[in-house]
């Protein structure tokens, strides 16, 4: 079937991180397929950083139940900068 929103292929064809469910209203789960240390930063539509967290386990949960409904943008940077940044959208409903 179609890929869920939030899974983007990087230049190398590897999508290192999967974010699901998306859209969501409670929790976003991040699966770190390569198990590399990384950091996720989430910004709102105005570009303000509203969330930042280090990802260093295979699964990371983000509680978004207090976030306003709408569209947010995420950027995941690998700590070693081995892979390109992974960007995408998160929809809170």
C-alpha positions in Angstrom: 0.0 0.0 0.0 1.0 3.6 0.1 3.7 4.8 2.5 2.3 6.6 5.6 2.9 10.3 5.7 6.1 11.1 7.6 8.2 8.4 6.0 10.6 10.0 3.6 13.4 8.4 1.7 16.7 10.1 2.0 19.1 10.7 -0.8 20.6 7.2 -0.2 17.2 5.6 -0.5 17.3 4.6 3.2 14.6 5.9 5.4 16.2 5.8 8.8 13.3 7.0 10.9 9.6 6.2 10.7 7.1 8.4 12.5 3.6 7.0 13.2 0.7 7.3 13.5 0.5 10.4 11.4 -1.9 12.2 11.8 -2.3 11.7 15.5 -3.9 13.3 18.5 -2.0 11.7 21.4 1.4 10.1 20.8 3.9 9.9 18.0 6.2 6.9 17.9 9.6 7.2 16.2 11.3 4.0 15.0 15.0 4.4 14.6 15.8 1.7 12.1 19.6 2.2 12.1 19.7 2.7 15.9 22.1 5.7 15.5 22.0 8.6 17.9 20.1 11.5 16.5 18.1 14.6 17.5 14.6 15.5 16.5 13.5 19.1 16.4 9.9 20.1 15.7 8.8 23.5 14.6 5.4 25.1 14.2 4.1 26.8 11.1 5.9 30.0 12.1 9.2 28.3 12.4 9.4 28.4 16.2 11.0 25.4 17.8 8.4 23.8 20.1 10.1 20.4 20.8 13.6 18.9 20.8 14.7 15.5 21.9 17.7 13.2 21.5 16.9 9.9 19.9 19.2 7.1 21.1 17.0 4.1 21.3 15.1 2.1 18.6 11.7 3.4 19.8 11.0 6.9 21.1 7.6 8.3 22.0 6.5 11.9 21.9 3.4 13.0 23.9 1.6 15.4 21.6 -1.7 15.4 23.5 -1.1 19.0 24.6 -0.2 20.3 21.2 -2.5 22.5 19.3 -4.1 21.0 16.2 -2.4 21.7 13.0 0.7 21.0 10.9 4.2 20.9 12.3 7.5 20.2 10.7 10.2 17.9 12.0 13.9 17.7 11.2 16.0 14.8 12.4 19.8 15.2 12.5 22.1 12.3 13.0 24.6 13.0 15.7 27.5 11.9 13.5 26.0 13.5 10.4 26.5 10.3 8.5 23.1 10.4 6.8 21.4 13.4 5.4 18.8 15.2 7.6 15.3 13.7 7.4 12.5 16.2 7.2 8.8 15.8 7.1 5.4 17.0 8.4 3.5 15.9 11.5 -0.3 16.5 11.6 -2.0 16.9 15.0 -5.7 16.4 14.8 
